[in-house]
Amino acid sequence: MSIDLNKKIGPYVGLSKDETRKFPKLKVRIILYGAYNAMGLIGSECNGIVILNDTKRQVVLDEHCRISSGWFGPDNSQIAEFNRIMALSEADLIVFCRSHKRYREGSI
């Protein structure tokens, strides 16, 4: 079974989890995705967790907890990491994001 390419947000496709966290001054969307759509070229090697800043409408980080191919959906480690991130406090989420190697400067 392959991912559903119709479940998407921007270039991130094959969404298996999509949740929003609201904090006093910050609203983030945390998504577990299976592939990246680069203008029609679907790259299942680019998968994992993406965090979006809904307040600023920016990508905070992506490809967190990436596996070799997201074509067949998330593995258990990705699901566990998604749940861990969802449980973080606002302060811990900011620290996590700012220390990530794929963090976009100034996005959170």
N, C-alpha and C positions, 0 to 999 in steps of 0.2 A: 504494500500500500504506500503510495507516495503522498506528499503534502498537497493541500488544496491551494493552488495558486490564486484562487479568487479571494481568499482571505488575506487581505493586505492593508498596509498603511504606508503610503509613500512607496519607496522602493523595497520595503521589507515585506516579504511574501511568505505564505505558509504559516500564518499565525496560529499558534496552539494555545497561547495564553495572552490576555490583554487586559490589564488592570490599571486603574487610576488611583493614585494616592494624593490626598489633599492635606496640606499642612497650612499653618496660618498665613505664610507669605509665599508658598510654593505649591504648585500642582504638577505632579510628574505622572507620566504614563510609562509603565513597565511592560514590555512585550517580549515574549519568547517566539522567535521566528525561525523558519527552516531554510530560507534562502534570500539572496539579494538580487533584485532586478536591476541590472545595469543597462538601461535603455533597450530592453528586450532580451538581453543575454542573462539567463537565470543561473546564478552561481550558488549552488547548494553548499559549496565549501565556505561560503560567507554566511554563517548562521550564529545563533546564540541568543543573547538577551540584549535588547536595546532599551535605553532609558531616554525618554523625551521630556523636555521641559515644556509643559503646556502653557505656562505663564509667558515665557519668552518665545514659544514656538520654535524651539531649537533641539537638535540632537545633542544629548549630553555625552553619551558613549554608546558604542555598539560592539558586536562580536564578542561580548563577554561570555565566557564558558563555552567557547566554540568547540565543535567536534569535527571530525574529518568530513562528514557529509550530513546535512540536515534533511536530505531528500525523503527519508523515511520517518521523519518526526523527531521530537526531542528524546534524549535518553534520560535515565533516572537522575544522573548528576545535574543535568540542566534544570529539570523540574525541581529538584531539591534546592538548587541555588536560586531559582526564581522565588520560591517560597521564603527562603532566608532573606532575600532583598526586600520582599514585600513586608517583612516583619521589622525592618530596621526603623529606628527613630529618625526624625528629620536630621538631627545633627550627625548621626552615624551614616545616613545615606549620603550626606554632603561630603563627609570625610572619605567614604568609599569611592564616590564618583571622582573627586579631585585627585585621588591617588592612583586611579586606573590609567593604564598606558594608552588607552584610546579615548581619554577624556578630551572634550573640545573646550579649550580655554574660554572662560567667561560665560559658559552656558548654565552654570548653577552657582 
